[in-house]
Amino acid sequence: MSERTDRGDGLNKRLGALVAAADLPWKRERLMMLDAQISEPSFWDDPQAAAKINQERTRVDEEIQSLDGLVGGLTDTLELLEMAEDEDSADDLAAMDEELAGIERTISGMEFERMLSGEHDSASAYVQIKPGAGGTESMDWAGMLYRMVNRYAERKGWRVSVLEFQEGEEAGVQSATVQIDGAFAYGHLKAETGVHRLVRISPFDSNARRHTSFAAISVTPQIDDSIAVEINDSDLRVDTYRSSGAGGQHVNKTDSAVRLTHIPTGVVVACQQERSQHKNRATAMKMLSAKLYALEEEKQRAQADAIAGDKGEINFGSQIRSYVLQPYQMVKDLRTGHEVGQPQAVLDGDLDGFIEAYLLHQANA
């Protein structure tokens, strides 16, 4: 058996595992059920529910077609490979190598997506960035992280909406919140939740000394409207203020920006995206609901771990990654051990390696 045949057999096994995990027979039945619902005369009586059913129908159909197409493509490629090896045609074998490489990339991508199977992984995400203690140095670092997250979203082709942005006193940001809309945005970006540490020669220090700065990224899913999170008006403090900074400096000259503080938990959210105070409050309430929902989930996980005897600390505020610019160059994730020697590439949004390592680490935990 040739090396190419071994490679093809390996791809066939990996694809078989994907097909088995996808449970295609159930998905085909589900597709028929959804088509039957869509054909009902009363289907559009509830437009919101109809839109969700249409979205599910599209997602299920695309998965079926994608796997069916890949199975057929790999089968054809393996048959052609056998013929090319029998004829010992160099050109045909080179073409088969390219075909196998393309199929392997597709299978690897699907295997990666399988790791995004959490309840809210497919959702859009709210990303909030705040500096730690340290004044201008930390605000500048928060601004760098803000740019990093935006660049990553651009690479993915996701849409970014600035919900709140407060410029730093001299540089960077005091606080920023963005909504990132895209398939599995939360599933990817949840890996960034935590405290990020920067070591560099400070551009703000006239003595060119090395400084360590901290900033936090918080990522929560945009939860479905059908998930009820009870928020009492008496538990809220509502502040309004004038929009400022990126995405807000030209919004208007009135106090349209809204900041909500949930007094029992101390969770704070803000929105300045719209000219209307009413619309900004509605968006802020959605963000608050998402944060409170995520907080409750975290409490439940902590309780489950305590019952299981896991003494490890579960804390969104724990340091997750170090970025060192001087005296050497390195970015290292402290949860997974994944590290690279090109911090500028990471700060330009090259996060896939860290996110994949995190998802693998979670899957094997």
N, C-alpha and C positions, 0 to 999 in steps of 0.2 A: 504494500500500500504506500502510495507516494505521500510526500509532505502536504501537497495540495489537497489530496483526498482526506487526509487526517484533519486538515483545517476545515474542509467542508463538513465533515462528520461532526466536528466540534460545534460549528455554527448551527447544524441541524438540531443538536441536543439543546443548545441554548434557546433556540427558537421554540422547540417543543416545550421547554419549561415556561416560556412566556405565554404560549397558547393555552397550556394547562392552567396557569394562574389566572388568565383572563376569563376562563369559563365561558367560552364562545357559545355553547349550546344555550346557556341561560340568557346570554346577551341577545341571541337571535330571537328567543321568545319575548324578551323584554322589548325589542324593537317592534315586533308585531303588535304587542299590547299598546305601545305608544302611538303607532300608526292608527290603531283602532280608536284611541282617544281623540287624536287629531281630526279624524274623519267625522266625529260627532257634530251634529248641527249646532249644539250649544257650546262648542269648544271655546269660542272667543267671548263668551259671556263674562268670563273673568280674565281680562287681558294679562294680568300679572302671573296668574297660575299658568296660562297658556304659554307665555314666554318661557317659563321655567321648563315646561314639558318639551317645547321646541328645542331648547338648549340641550336638554338631556338626550333627545332623539338624535341631534346632530353629533353629540359626543359619542354615543353608543355606535351609531352608524360608521363614524370615522374610524373607531377602534376596530370594528369588524372588518371593514374594507382594508385597513392598513395591515392587519395580521394576515388576512386571506391573500392579499397581494404579495406580502413578503414570503409566505409559505410557497405560493406558486412560483415566485421569482427564484427562490433558492432551489426548488425542485428542478426548474428548467436549467439553472446554472450548473447544478451537479451533473445533470445529464450531458450538457455540452462539455463539461470538464472531462467526463469519461471519454467522450469522442475525441477531444483534443489530445488527451494523453495517448489514446490508441494510435492516433495519426502522428503524434510527436511533432505538432506544428508549433514552432516558436511564437509566431504571431498570435495564434489562437490561445496559447497558454498565457501569454502576456495579457491578453484581453480578459481571460478568466481570472487572473490575479487582480485586475482592476475591479471586476464584478464582485469578487469575494470581499475585497477591501470595502467596497461600498455597502454591501450587505452587512458586514461586520460593524460598520459605523452606525447603521440604522438599528441593529440589534442592541448595540451598546447604549444608544440613546433611549431605547424602550426599556432596557434594564434599569437605567437611571430613573426614568419616570415611574417605574414600579415602586421605587423607594418613596415617592411622593404620594403615599396612600393614607395620610392622616385625614381626619374629618374635615379640616378646613384647608388642606394643602392646595386645592385647586382655586382658592379664593384670591381676590385682589388683596392688597395689603396697605395698612397705614404704617408709616415709618416715622418715628420721632427721634430727633438727635439733640442731645444736650451736652454742654461742656461740664467737666467736673470742676473741682476747686483749682484755682491757679490763674484766674483772671484772663488777660489777653492771650497767654500761651494756650490755655485750654480752649478758649473760644476759637482761636485759629485752627486748632486740631479738629474741633467740631465742624468747622467749615470745610476742612479737607475730607472728613468722613461724609459730609453732605454731598460734596462733589463726587466722591467715590460711588455712593449709592445711586446717584443720578446717572453716572456714566455706565454702571452695570445695567440699569434699566434700559438705557439707550441701546446697549449691545443686544439686549433681548427683544428689542422692538416694542417694549411696553410703554404705556402712556403715563406720564407723570404730571400730577396736579399739585401745585403748592397750596396747602391749606393754611399754613401759618409760617411766618418767617420774621424773626427778630434779629436784626443785625447786631454783631458784637460792638463793643464800645470803640475799639480801635481796629479790630480785624475779626474775621470769622463770623460766627453766629452765637447768639445767646440761647436761641431755641428755634427749631424748625420742624415742621411736620408736613409730609407729603403723602398723597394717595397714589399708589402705583397699581394701575389696572393692566392685567395681562394674565394669561393662562398659567396657573401654578406660581403666581408671584409670591404669595405667602409661603408656599412650600419651599421655595428657594431662599427667600430672604429671612426666614425665621432663624437661619444659621447665624445671622449677624446680631441677634439679640444679646446684649451684654456690654461689659465695659471694655473699651479698646485703649491700649496703652501705646504712647509714642515716645521714642527716645531720639533726640536730635540736638544739634547745635542750634540754639534759639536765634532766630533772626531779629528778635526783640531785645536781645542782651548785648549791650555794647562791648562786653568783655568776651563775647563768643564762647560762653560756657555751655556745657551740655545740660539739657533740661528733660525732665520726664513729665508728660502730660496725660491726662485721662479724659475721655468723653464716652458717653453712653448712647447706644442705639437700642431703641425699643420697637419691636415689630409685632403687630397684631393683625389678625385677619379681618377683612370686612365681612362680618357675619351676616347670614341670611336674615331678612326682615321677619321671617317666621319664628326666629328664636327670640323668645321674650326674656328681656332682662329688666327686672323691676327697679326703677329709680324714683325715689320719692322726691318731690319738689323741696321738701323741708331739708333734704340731705344735700342740696345744691347751693353753692354760692356762684352767682352769675356776675361777671365783670365785663363791661364793655369799654373799648378803647379805640383809638384811631389806628387804622392799618398803617404799616410801615415796612420797608425792606422789600426784598425780591418778591414779586408776585403781589405785593400789597401797596407799594408806594404810590401807585397811580389809581388805586381802587376808588377812593373817594376821600373827602376831607371831613367826614363825620365819624362818630363813634360807632362804626358798623362791625368792627371786629369783636368777637365774643370769646371769653375765657370761662370755662366751667370747672369748678372745683368740687369733687365729690368728697364731702367732709368726712364721712366714716372711714374712707380708705386713703384719703389724701391724693387720689388720682386727679391730675390736671390735664385738660385738653383745651385747645384753642383753634379757632378758624377765622381767617380774614379773607377768604377766597372771593366772596361775593360782595356786591355793593349793599345788599340787603342784610340787615342785622338778623331778620327772621330766618333767612336761608343759612346764614353762618351758624346760627344756633342749632338749626336742624342737623347740619353736618356735624357740628361738635357733639350733639347728642348721640349720633351714630358712632362716632369715634369713642365716646365714653362707654357706650354699651359694649363695644368690641373689647375695650380694655378691661372692663369689669368681668366680662365673660371669660377672657383669658386668665384673669386673676383668680377666678373661682376654679377654673380647670387646674391651675397651678397648685392651689390649695389641696384639691382632691388628689393630685399626683403625689404631693408631699405626704399626705395622710397614708396613701397606699404604700409608699416607700417605707414609712415609719413602721407600718404593720408588718411589712416584709423584712424589717430589720436593716434596711439600708440607712447607714449613718451619714452618707454623703450629703453635703449641704446643697440644697436646691435654692438658687437665688439668681434672679435676673440681673442683679447688680454685680455678680462675680466676674472677674477679669477673664476674658476669653482669648484675647489675641494681643501679641506684642509686635509693634512695627519699629524696627531699629534702623535709623538712617546714618548715625555716627555712633561709635567709631568704625563700625562695619555695616553691611547692608543685609537685612534679613526681615522676613515676616514669618512669625510662627504662631500657630493656633495651639493654645495650651490644652484644649480638650482632646484633640486628635493627634497632636504631634506633627501635623502636616506643616511643612515650611518651604519657603522659596527664597531665593537670593536677589529678587528683583522687586523691591518695595514700590518703585515708581509704577510698574505695571499693575500692581495690585491697587494702588491709589487711583489709577486710571480706569478701574472697574473690572480688572481681570480677577474675578472672584470664584470662577467655576471650580477650580481645584480645591479651594477651601470648603465650598458648599458641598461638593461631592464627598469629600472626606468626612464632613460632619454627618451627612445622611447615612453613609456607610457605618460610621461609628454608632449612630442611633439605631440602625437596623440590627447591629450585632450586639447591642448592649443587653 
